[in-house]
Amino acid sequence: MGSPILDKNMQVNFLKQRLNMFLETLDAIDPEETDLEDIDRLIEMVDELESTVQEFKHREV
């Protein structure tokens, strides 16, 4: 893993990139063929985003 992102603008850009990845994944899913593993992966991605936001909130600048 890389060094911690301390700059607030870099943190926002990082979160935007991760959110875009999530949205692209969501768009790529075929509702007719989605299974429980796909839904679990989406939930995992949201949980990772939430953890990162909390981590960024508690970092000192």
N, CA, C and O atoms as a Maestro MAE file, in Angstrom:
{
 s_m_m2io_version
 :::
 2.0.0
}

f_m_ct {
 s_m_title
 :::
 protein
 m_atom[244] {
  # First column is atom index #
  i_m_mmod_type
  r_m_x_coord
  r_m_y_coord
  r_m_z_coord
  i_m_residue_number
  s_m_chain_name
  s_m_pdb_residue_name
  s_m_pdb_atom_name
  i_m_atomic_number
  :::
  1 25 0.840 -1.168 0.000 1 A "MET " " N  " 7
  2 3 0.000 0.000 0.000 1 A "MET " " CA " 6
  3 2 0.885 1.231 0.000 1 A "MET " " C  " 6
  4 15 2.000 1.185 0.519 1 A "MET " " O  " 8
  5 25 0.406 2.347 -0.580 2 A "GLY " " N  " 7
  6 3 1.176 3.574 -0.684 2 A "GLY " " CA " 6
  7 2 1.145 4.379 0.595 2 A "GLY " " C  " 6
  8 15 0.588 3.964 1.612 2 A "GLY " " O  " 8
  9 25 1.765 5.549 0.512 3 A "SER " " N  " 7
  10 3 1.785 6.432 1.669 3 A "SER " " CA " 6
  11 2 0.405 7.066 1.867 3 A "SER " " C  " 6
  12 15 -0.376 7.163 0.921 3 A "SER " " O  " 8
  13 25 0.107 7.494 3.092 4 A "PRO " " N  " 7
  14 3 -1.204 8.084 3.374 4 A "PRO " " CA " 6
  15 2 -1.421 9.374 2.584 4 A "PRO " " C  " 6
  16 15 -0.489 10.149 2.370 4 A "PRO " " O  " 8
  17 25 -2.639 9.586 2.166 5 A "ILE " " N  " 7
  18 3 -3.005 10.808 1.449 5 A "ILE " " CA " 6
  19 2 -3.437 11.828 2.495 5 A "ILE " " C  " 6
  20 15 -4.453 11.648 3.165 5 A "ILE " " O  " 8
  21 25 -2.664 12.895 2.629 6 A "LEU " " N  " 7
  22 3 -2.945 13.898 3.651 6 A "LEU " " CA " 6
  23 2 -3.612 15.141 3.076 6 A "LEU " " C  " 6
  24 15 -4.369 15.813 3.776 6 A "LEU " " O  " 8
  25 25 -3.346 15.450 1.828 7 A "ASP " " N  " 7
  26 3 -3.909 16.635 1.184 7 A "ASP " " CA " 6
  27 2 -5.405 16.431 0.938 7 A "ASP " " C  " 6
  28 15 -5.806 15.429 0.346 7 A "ASP " " O  " 8
  29 25 -6.225 17.374 1.390 8 A "LYS " " N  " 7
  30 3 -7.687 17.244 1.274 8 A "LYS " " CA " 6
  31 2 -8.137 17.146 -0.178 8 A "LYS " " C  " 6
  32 15 -9.050 16.379 -0.486 8 A "LYS " " O  " 8
  33 25 -7.516 17.908 -1.077 9 A "ASN " " N  " 7
  34 3 -7.902 17.838 -2.490 9 A "ASN " " CA " 6
  35 2 -7.585 16.458 -3.070 9 A "ASN " " C  " 6
  36 15 -8.359 15.912 -3.856 9 A "ASN " " O  " 8
  37 25 -6.454 15.910 -2.677 10 A "MET " " N  " 7
  38 3 -6.089 14.567 -3.148 10 A "MET " " CA " 6
  39 2 -7.048 13.521 -2.576 10 A "MET " " C  " 6
  40 15 -7.388 12.551 -3.254 10 A "MET " " O  " 8
  41 25 -7.478 13.717 -1.344 11 A "GLN " " N  " 7
  42 3 -8.440 12.802 -0.733 11 A "GLN " " CA " 6
  43 2 -9.755 12.827 -1.504 11 A "GLN " " C  " 6
  44 15 -10.330 11.778 -1.790 11 A "GLN " " O  " 8
  45 25 -10.226 14.015 -1.838 12 A "VAL " " N  " 7
  46 3 -11.476 14.148 -2.594 12 A "VAL " " CA " 6
  47 2 -11.335 13.492 -3.959 12 A "VAL " " C  " 6
  48 15 -12.236 12.777 -4.399 12 A "VAL " " O  " 8
  49 25 -10.224 13.724 -4.628 13 A "ASN " " N  " 7
  50 3 -9.998 13.112 -5.938 13 A "ASN " " CA " 6
  51 2 -9.950 11.588 -5.837 13 A "ASN " " C  " 6
  52 15 -10.485 10.887 -6.696 13 A "ASN " " O  " 8
  53 25 -9.313 11.080 -4.792 14 A "PHE " " N  " 7
  54 3 -9.256 9.644 -4.576 14 A "PHE " " CA " 6
  55 2 -10.657 9.074 -4.401 14 A "PHE " " C  " 6
  56 15 -10.997 8.053 -4.999 14 A "PHE " " O  " 8
  57 25 -11.470 9.739 -3.578 15 A "LEU " " N  " 7
  58 3 -12.836 9.270 -3.345 15 A "LEU " " CA " 6
  59 2 -13.678 9.347 -4.613 15 A "LEU " " C  " 6
  60 15 -14.510 8.474 -4.859 15 A "LEU " " O  " 8
  61 25 -13.468 10.388 -5.418 16 A "LYS " " N  " 7
  62 3 -14.195 10.504 -6.687 16 A "LYS " " CA " 6
  63 2 -13.850 9.345 -7.616 16 A "LYS " " C  " 6
  64 15 -14.727 8.771 -8.261 16 A "LYS " " O  " 8
  65 25 -12.557 9.004 -7.677 17 A "GLN " " N  " 7
  66 3 -12.125 7.890 -8.519 17 A "GLN " " CA " 6
  67 2 -12.762 6.585 -8.056 17 A "GLN " " C  " 6
  68 15 -13.246 5.800 -8.871 17 A "GLN " " O  " 8
  69 25 -12.759 6.358 -6.752 18 A "ARG " " N  " 7
  70 3 -13.345 5.138 -6.209 18 A "ARG " " CA " 6
  71 2 -14.853 5.092 -6.452 18 A "ARG " " C  " 6
  72 15 -15.400 4.039 -6.776 18 A "ARG " " O  " 8
  73 25 -15.512 6.218 -6.297 19 A "LEU " " N  " 7
  74 3 -16.954 6.266 -6.549 19 A "LEU " " CA " 6
  75 2 -17.252 6.010 -8.015 19 A "LEU " " C  " 6
  76 15 -18.215 5.316 -8.341 19 A "LEU " " O  " 8
  77 25 -16.436 6.563 -8.902 20 A "ASN " " N  " 7
  78 3 -16.613 6.300 -10.333 20 A "ASN " " CA " 6
  79 2 -16.411 4.820 -10.656 20 A "ASN " " C  " 6
  80 15 -17.132 4.259 -11.481 20 A "ASN " " O  " 8
  81 25 -15.436 4.191 -10.010 21 A "MET " " N  " 7
  82 3 -15.230 2.755 -10.207 21 A "MET " " CA " 6
  83 2 -16.469 1.978 -9.772 21 A "MET " " C  " 6
  84 15 -16.891 1.037 -10.444 21 A "MET " " O  " 8
  85 25 -17.043 2.378 -8.645 22 A "PHE " " N  " 7
  86 3 -18.253 1.723 -8.156 22 A "PHE " " CA " 6
  87 2 -19.398 1.898 -9.151 22 A "PHE " " C  " 6
  88 15 -20.107 0.942 -9.464 22 A "PHE " " O  " 8
  89 25 -19.573 3.118 -9.642 23 A "LEU " " N  " 7
  90 3 -20.651 3.378 -10.594 23 A "LEU " " CA " 6
  91 2 -20.461 2.606 -11.896 23 A "LEU " " C  " 6
  92 15 -21.431 2.115 -12.473 23 A "LEU " " O  " 8
  93 25 -19.225 2.498 -12.358 24 A "GLU " " N  " 7
  94 3 -18.951 1.717 -13.568 24 A "GLU " " CA " 6
  95 2 -19.268 0.240 -13.345 24 A "GLU " " C  " 6
  96 15 -19.814 -0.425 -14.226 24 A "GLU " " O  " 8
  97 25 -18.926 -0.263 -12.175 25 A "THR " " N  " 7
  98 3 -19.235 -1.649 -11.841 25 A "THR " " CA " 6
  99 2 -20.744 -1.857 -11.793 25 A "THR " " C  " 6
  100 15 -21.263 -2.850 -12.304 25 A "THR " " O  " 8
  101 25 -21.431 -0.921 -11.179 26 A "LEU " " N  " 7
  102 3 -22.886 -0.995 -11.087 26 A "LEU " " CA " 6
  103 2 -23.525 -0.965 -12.472 26 A "LEU " " C  " 6
  104 15 -24.453 -1.728 -12.742 26 A "LEU " " O  " 8
  105 25 -23.044 -0.104 -13.337 27 A "ASP " " N  " 7
  106 3 -23.577 -0.019 -14.698 27 A "ASP " " CA " 6
  107 2 -23.326 -1.289 -15.503 27 A "ASP " " C  " 6
  108 15 -24.117 -1.637 -16.379 27 A "ASP " " O  " 8
  109 25 -22.231 -1.978 -15.209 28 A "ALA " " N  " 7
  110 3 -21.858 -3.161 -15.982 28 A "ALA " " CA " 6
  111 2 -22.646 -4.410 -15.581 28 A "ALA " " C  " 6
  112 15 -22.629 -5.418 -16.288 28 A "ALA " " O  " 8
  113 25 -23.323 -4.336 -14.463 29 A "ILE " " N  " 7
  114 3 -24.049 -5.512 -13.976 29 A "ILE " " CA " 6
  115 2 -25.367 -5.664 -14.728 29 A "ILE " " C  " 6
  116 15 -26.145 -4.719 -14.859 29 A "ILE " " O  " 8
  117 25 -25.592 -6.874 -15.213 30 A "ASP " " N  " 7
  118 3 -26.849 -7.209 -15.878 30 A "ASP " " CA " 6
  119 2 -27.835 -7.683 -14.806 30 A "ASP " " C  " 6
  120 15 -27.618 -8.724 -14.185 30 A "ASP " " O  " 8
  121 25 -28.910 -6.931 -14.585 31 A "PRO " " N  " 7
  122 3 -29.862 -7.295 -13.530 31 A "PRO " " CA " 6
  123 2 -30.422 -8.711 -13.678 31 A "PRO " " C  " 6
  124 15 -30.749 -9.361 -12.686 31 A "PRO " " O  " 8
  125 25 -30.530 -9.178 -14.905 32 A "GLU " " N  " 7
  126 3 -31.072 -10.516 -15.148 32 A "GLU " " CA " 6
  127 2 -30.105 -11.629 -14.745 32 A "GLU " " C  " 6
  128 15 -30.519 -12.763 -14.505 32 A "GLU " " O  " 8
  129 25 -28.818 -11.297 -14.673 33 A "GLU " " N  " 7
  130 3 -27.817 -12.316 -14.386 33 A "GLU " " CA " 6
  131 2 -27.050 -12.067 -13.087 33 A "GLU " " C  " 6
  132 15 -26.068 -12.752 -12.800 33 A "GLU " " O  " 8
  133 25 -27.495 -11.099 -12.318 34 A "THR " " N  " 7
  134 3 -26.822 -10.766 -11.072 34 A "THR " " CA " 6
  135 2 -27.092 -11.836 -10.027 34 A "THR " " C  " 6
  136 15 -28.229 -12.273 -9.846 34 A "THR " " O  " 8
  137 25 -26.030 -12.253 -9.342 35 A "ASP " " N  " 7
  138 3 -26.211 -13.229 -8.277 35 A "ASP " " CA " 6
  139 2 -25.786 -12.618 -6.939 35 A "ASP " " C  " 6
  140 15 -25.370 -11.461 -6.874 35 A "ASP " " O  " 8
  141 25 -25.895 -13.400 -5.899 36 A "LEU " " N  " 7
  142 3 -25.596 -12.917 -4.556 36 A "LEU " " CA " 6
  143 2 -24.153 -12.453 -4.410 36 A "LEU " " C  " 6
  144 15 -23.887 -11.499 -3.680 36 A "LEU " " O  " 8
  145 25 -23.218 -13.109 -5.090 37 A "GLU " " N  " 7
  146 3 -21.813 -12.701 -5.028 37 A "GLU " " CA " 6
  147 2 -21.617 -11.299 -5.592 37 A "GLU " " C  " 6
  148 15 -20.829 -10.519 -5.058 37 A "GLU " " O  " 8
  149 25 -22.332 -10.975 -6.671 38 A "ASP " " N  " 7
  150 3 -22.242 -9.632 -7.257 38 A "ASP " " CA " 6
  151 2 -22.741 -8.577 -6.268 38 A "ASP " " C  " 6
  152 15 -22.118 -7.529 -6.098 38 A "ASP " " O  " 8
  153 25 -23.849 -8.861 -5.633 39 A "ILE " " N  " 7
  154 3 -24.418 -7.921 -4.667 39 A "ILE " " CA " 6
  155 2 -23.496 -7.783 -3.459 39 A "ILE " " C  " 6
  156 15 -23.299 -6.679 -2.952 39 A "ILE " " O  " 8
  157 25 -22.934 -8.894 -2.999 40 A "ASP " " N  " 7
  158 3 -21.982 -8.849 -1.879 40 A "ASP " " CA " 6
  159 2 -20.769 -8.001 -2.234 40 A "ASP " " C  " 6
  160 15 -20.270 -7.257 -1.390 40 A "ASP " " O  " 8
  161 25 -20.290 -8.103 -3.469 41 A "ARG " " N  " 7
  162 3 -19.130 -7.308 -3.895 41 A "ARG " " CA " 6
  163 2 -19.489 -5.822 -3.911 41 A "ARG " " C  " 6
  164 15 -18.672 -4.992 -3.512 41 A "ARG " " O  " 8
  165 25 -20.683 -5.475 -4.362 42 A "LEU " " N  " 7
  166 3 -21.110 -4.072 -4.346 42 A "LEU " " CA " 6
  167 2 -21.174 -3.539 -2.917 42 A "LEU " " C  " 6
  168 15 -20.735 -2.422 -2.644 42 A "LEU " " O  " 8
  169 25 -21.715 -4.331 -2.024 43 A "ILE " " N  " 7
  170 3 -21.788 -3.926 -0.610 43 A "ILE " " CA " 6
  171 2 -20.387 -3.754 -0.043 43 A "ILE " " C  " 6
  172 15 -20.131 -2.815 0.711 43 A "ILE " " O  " 8
  173 25 -19.483 -4.652 -0.399 44 A "GLU " " N  " 7
  174 3 -18.088 -4.551 0.048 44 A "GLU " " CA " 6
  175 2 -17.446 -3.261 -0.458 44 A "GLU " " C  " 6
  176 15 -16.715 -2.600 0.280 44 A "GLU " " O  " 8
  177 25 -17.714 -2.902 -1.707 45 A "MET " " N  " 7
  178 3 -17.160 -1.664 -2.263 45 A "MET " " CA " 6
  179 2 -17.679 -0.443 -1.510 45 A "MET " " C  " 6
  180 15 -16.917 0.481 -1.226 45 A "MET " " O  " 8
  181 25 -18.969 -0.432 -1.185 46 A "VAL " " N  " 7
  182 3 -19.551 0.680 -0.428 46 A "VAL " " CA " 6
  183 2 -18.933 0.740 0.968 46 A "VAL " " C  " 6
  184 15 -18.614 1.823 1.459 46 A "VAL " " O  " 8
  185 25 -18.766 -0.406 1.600 47 A "ASP " " N  " 7
  186 3 -18.138 -0.445 2.928 47 A "ASP " " CA " 6
  187 2 -16.711 0.086 2.886 47 A "ASP " " C  " 6
  188 15 -16.289 0.808 3.790 47 A "ASP " " O  " 8
  189 25 -15.961 -0.269 1.838 48 A "GLU " " N  " 7
  190 3 -14.588 0.229 1.693 48 A "GLU " " CA " 6
  191 2 -14.575 1.745 1.507 48 A "GLU " " C  " 6
  192 15 -13.728 2.440 2.069 48 A "GLU " " O  " 8
  193 25 -15.515 2.249 0.719 49 A "LEU " " N  " 7
  194 3 -15.614 3.704 0.537 49 A "LEU " " CA " 6
  195 2 -15.908 4.396 1.864 49 A "LEU " " C  " 6
  196 15 -15.296 5.411 2.198 49 A "LEU " " O  " 8
  197 25 -16.839 3.840 2.604 50 A "GLU " " N  " 7
  198 3 -17.198 4.425 3.900 50 A "GLU " " CA " 6
  199 2 -16.007 4.412 4.857 50 A "GLU " " C  " 6
  200 15 -15.764 5.394 5.559 50 A "GLU " " O  " 8
  201 25 -15.273 3.318 4.887 51 A "SER " " N  " 7
  202 3 -14.086 3.231 5.753 51 A "SER " " CA " 6
  203 2 -13.042 4.270 5.366 51 A "SER " " C  " 6
  204 15 -12.422 4.893 6.228 51 A "SER " " O  " 8
  205 25 -12.856 4.449 4.071 52 A "THR " " N  " 7
  206 3 -11.877 5.431 3.596 52 A "THR " " CA " 6
  207 2 -12.306 6.844 3.979 52 A "THR " " C  " 6
  208 15 -11.478 7.649 4.403 52 A "THR " " O  " 8
  209 25 -13.587 7.147 3.834 53 A "VAL " " N  " 7
  210 3 -14.085 8.471 4.224 53 A "VAL " " CA " 6
  211 2 -13.832 8.697 5.713 53 A "VAL " " C  " 6
  212 15 -13.361 9.765 6.105 53 A "VAL " " O  " 8
  213 25 -14.138 7.712 6.535 54 A "GLN " " N  " 7
  214 3 -13.914 7.848 7.976 54 A "GLN " " CA " 6
  215 2 -12.432 8.025 8.289 54 A "GLN " " C  " 6
  216 15 -12.065 8.820 9.154 54 A "GLN " " O  " 8
  217 25 -11.592 7.290 7.590 55 A "GLU " " N  " 7
  218 3 -10.147 7.411 7.788 55 A "GLU " " CA " 6
  219 2 -9.679 8.822 7.431 55 A "GLU " " C  " 6
  220 15 -8.912 9.433 8.175 55 A "GLU " " O  " 8
  221 25 -10.138 9.331 6.299 56 A "PHE " " N  " 7
  222 3 -9.761 10.678 5.879 56 A "PHE " " CA " 6
  223 2 -10.254 11.728 6.876 56 A "PHE " " C  " 6
  224 15 -9.556 12.707 7.142 56 A "PHE " " O  " 8
  225 25 -11.435 11.530 7.421 57 A "LYS " " N  " 7
  226 3 -11.989 12.489 8.372 57 A "LYS " " CA " 6
  227 2 -11.133 12.605 9.630 57 A "LYS " " C  " 6
  228 15 -11.075 13.665 10.253 57 A "LYS " " O  " 8
  229 25 -10.472 11.517 9.999 58 A "HIS " " N  " 7
  230 3 -9.712 11.503 11.242 58 A "HIS " " CA " 6
  231 2 -8.224 11.774 11.059 58 A "HIS " " C  " 6
  232 15 -7.470 11.793 12.032 58 A "HIS " " O  " 8
  233 25 -7.803 11.985 9.819 59 A "ARG " " N  " 7
  234 3 -6.391 12.314 9.569 59 A "ARG " " CA " 6
  235 2 -6.144 13.780 9.827 59 A "ARG " " C  " 6
  236 15 -6.958 14.639 9.488 59 A "ARG " " O  " 8
  237 25 -5.016 14.046 10.427 60 A "GLU " " N  " 7
  238 3 -4.601 15.430 10.609 60 A "GLU " " CA " 6
  239 2 -3.915 15.904 9.346 60 A "GLU " " C  " 6
  240 15 -3.227 15.139 8.670 60 A "GLU " " O  " 8
  241 25 -4.111 17.177 9.034 61 A "VAL " " N  " 7
  242 3 -3.490 17.753 7.839 61 A "VAL " " CA " 6
  243 2 -2.274 18.524 8.220 61 A "VAL " " C  " 6
  244 15 -1.604 19.089 7.355 61 A "VAL " " O  " 8
  :::
 }
 m_bond[243] {
  # First column is bond index #
  i_m_from
  i_m_to
  i_m_order
  :::
  1 1 2 1
  2 2 3 1
  3 3 4 2
  4 3 5 1
  5 5 6 1
  6 6 7 1
  7 7 8 2
  8 7 9 1
  9 9 10 1
  10 10 11 1
  11 11 12 2
  12 11 13 1
  13 13 14 1
  14 14 15 1
  15 15 16 2
  16 15 17 1
  17 17 18 1
  18 18 19 1
  19 19 20 2
  20 19 21 1
  21 21 22 1
  22 22 23 1
  23 23 24 2
  24 23 25 1
  25 25 26 1
  26 26 27 1
  27 27 28 2
  28 27 29 1
  29 29 30 1
  30 30 31 1
  31 31 32 2
  32 31 33 1
  33 33 34 1
  34 34 35 1
  35 35 36 2
  36 35 37 1
  37 37 38 1
  38 38 39 1
  39 39 40 2
  40 39 41 1
  41 41 42 1
  42 42 43 1
  43 43 44 2
  44 43 45 1
  45 45 46 1
  46 46 47 1
  47 47 48 2
  48 47 49 1
  49 49 50 1
  50 50 51 1
  51 51 52 2
  52 51 53 1
  53 53 54 1
  54 54 55 1
  55 55 56 2
  56 55 57 1
  57 57 58 1
  58 58 59 1
  59 59 60 2
  60 59 61 1
  61 61 62 1
  62 62 63 1
  63 63 64 2
  64 63 65 1
  65 65 66 1
  66 66 67 1
  67 67 68 2
  68 67 69 1
  69 69 70 1
  70 70 71 1
  71 71 72 2
  72 71 73 1
  73 73 74 1
  74 74 75 1
  75 75 76 2
  76 75 77 1
  77 77 78 1
  78 78 79 1
  79 79 80 2
  80 79 81 1
  81 81 82 1
  82 82 83 1
  83 83 84 2
  84 83 85 1
  85 85 86 1
  86 86 87 1
  87 87 88 2
  88 87 89 1
  89 89 90 1
  90 90 91 1
  91 91 92 2
  92 91 93 1
  93 93 94 1
  94 94 95 1
  95 95 96 2
  96 95 97 1
  97 97 98 1
  98 98 99 1
  99 99 100 2
  100 99 101 1
  101 101 102 1
  102 102 103 1
  103 103 104 2
  104 103 105 1
  105 105 106 1
  106 106 107 1
  107 107 108 2
  108 107 109 1
  109 109 110 1
  110 110 111 1
  111 111 112 2
  112 111 113 1
  113 113 114 1
  114 114 115 1
  115 115 116 2
  116 115 117 1
  117 117 118 1
  118 118 119 1
  119 119 120 2
  120 119 121 1
  121 121 122 1
  122 122 123 1
  123 123 124 2
  124 123 125 1
  125 125 126 1
  126 126 127 1
  127 127 128 2
  128 127 129 1
  129 129 130 1
  130 130 131 1
  131 131 132 2
  132 131 133 1
  133 133 134 1
  134 134 135 1
  135 135 136 2
  136 135 137 1
  137 137 138 1
  138 138 139 1
  139 139 140 2
  140 139 141 1
  141 141 142 1
  142 142 143 1
  143 143 144 2
  144 143 145 1
  145 145 146 1
  146 146 147 1
  147 147 148 2
  148 147 149 1
  149 149 150 1
  150 150 151 1
  151 151 152 2
  152 151 153 1
  153 153 154 1
  154 154 155 1
  155 155 156 2
  156 155 157 1
  157 157 158 1
  158 158 159 1
  159 159 160 2
  160 159 161 1
  161 161 162 1
  162 162 163 1
  163 163 164 2
  164 163 165 1
  165 165 166 1
  166 166 167 1
  167 167 168 2
  168 167 169 1
  169 169 170 1
  170 170 171 1
  171 171 172 2
  172 171 173 1
  173 173 174 1
  174 174 175 1
  175 175 176 2
  176 175 177 1
  177 177 178 1
  178 178 179 1
  179 179 180 2
  180 179 181 1
  181 181 182 1
  182 182 183 1
  183 183 184 2
  184 183 185 1
  185 185 186 1
  186 186 187 1
  187 187 188 2
  188 187 189 1
  189 189 190 1
  190 190 191 1
  191 191 192 2
  192 191 193 1
  193 193 194 1
  194 194 195 1
  195 195 196 2
  196 195 197 1
  197 197 198 1
  198 198 199 1
  199 199 200 2
  200 199 201 1
  201 201 202 1
  202 202 203 1
  203 203 204 2
  204 203 205 1
  205 205 206 1
  206 206 207 1
  207 207 208 2
  208 207 209 1
  209 209 210 1
  210 210 211 1
  211 211 212 2
  212 211 213 1
  213 213 214 1
  214 214 215 1
  215 215 216 2
  216 215 217 1
  217 217 218 1
  218 218 219 1
  219 219 220 2
  220 219 221 1
  221 221 222 1
  222 222 223 1
  223 223 224 2
  224 223 225 1
  225 225 226 1
  226 226 227 1
  227 227 228 2
  228 227 229 1
  229 229 230 1
  230 230 231 1
  231 231 232 2
  232 231 233 1
  233 233 234 1
  234 234 235 1
  235 235 236 2
  236 235 237 1
  237 237 238 1
  238 238 239 1
  239 239 240 2
  240 239 241 1
  241 241 242 1
  242 242 243 1
  243 243 244 2
  :::
 }
}
